[in-house]
Amino acid sequence: MDTPILSKTADGKEALTVVKVGGAVVEDAAQLSALLDRFAAIEGRKVLVHGGGRRATKIASALGIESRMVNGRRITDEEMLEVVTMVYGGLVNKNIVAQLQARGLNAIGLTGADLDVIRSHRRPPVTVDGTSVDFGFVGDVDHVYAARLQGLLCQDAIPVMAPLTHDGHGNMLNTNADTIASATAQALATLYEVTLIYCFEKAGVLADPSDDSSVIRSITRDEFDRYVADGIIVGGMIPKIENAFNAINAGVTRVIITKATAIDGRHGTVVTLQ
């Protein structure tokens, strides 16, 4: 493949883009293809992080395995862990890798266990609405080994990361893809000038979820807290933006939440400290 054009900042760091795609985009062939076309057009170093929860739910149902969710988070027992490992690390990940190869990109699919890239610990039981909930084999990230990802990037490889990690004791763990994207961007920010882009089927963070033209163009921490209190930002968008602020606080240069067809950095919602 051709050597990518590498841009550098004033302090000499190379630019790197981390794109996280999830939601309906991963499940729809046309939307995914359009996203991968735009991802391929991004210059310089880049990493793709993907979800795939809807596909896992569908396949689990076909196998007679019940999907249980609490506050949008999947409870992952031993049977469900087998399903998400097969779906995330196999079916979804390798399909994306193959499609990127067809676009001339030297992609490599990874879970957190590959190259020991991401270690996590099993999430302890938490109290939800007064009830103790054990999420099972769900991982909270402890460490991302940025130098190992850098080794791949320096060979012009493009990591494609599935939402799976491991605990170092032989156990795979189902791990939120937004969190993986944020933690990966934070770790790589010590080595690169990082832009983190969360993309999905909506145009950004919306003031009115039913109106795609109501994009909130930028959002600070104070504004975010106010939108949550007012019920404007709800559900899964709350942890997504929390992950965005975690990334900004840890040195990631820019975080953008946008539509999968608009990942050029000029659209969507920019998350800022102030």
Buried (B, 14 or more C-beta within 10 A) or exposed (E): EEEBEEEEEEEEBBBBBBBBBBBEBBBBEEBBEBBBEBBBEBEBBBBBBBBBBBBBBEBBEEEEBEBBEEEEBBBBBEEBBBBBBBBBBEBBBBBBBEBBBEBEBBBBBBBBBBBEBBBBBBBEEEEEEEEEBEBBBBBBBEBBBBEBBBEBBEEBBBBBBBBBBBBEEEBBBBBBBBBBBBBBBBBBBEBBBBBBBBBBBBBBBBEEBEEEEBBBEBBEBEBBEEBBEEEBBEEBBBBBBBBBBBBBEBBBBBBBBBBBBBBEBEBBBBBBEE
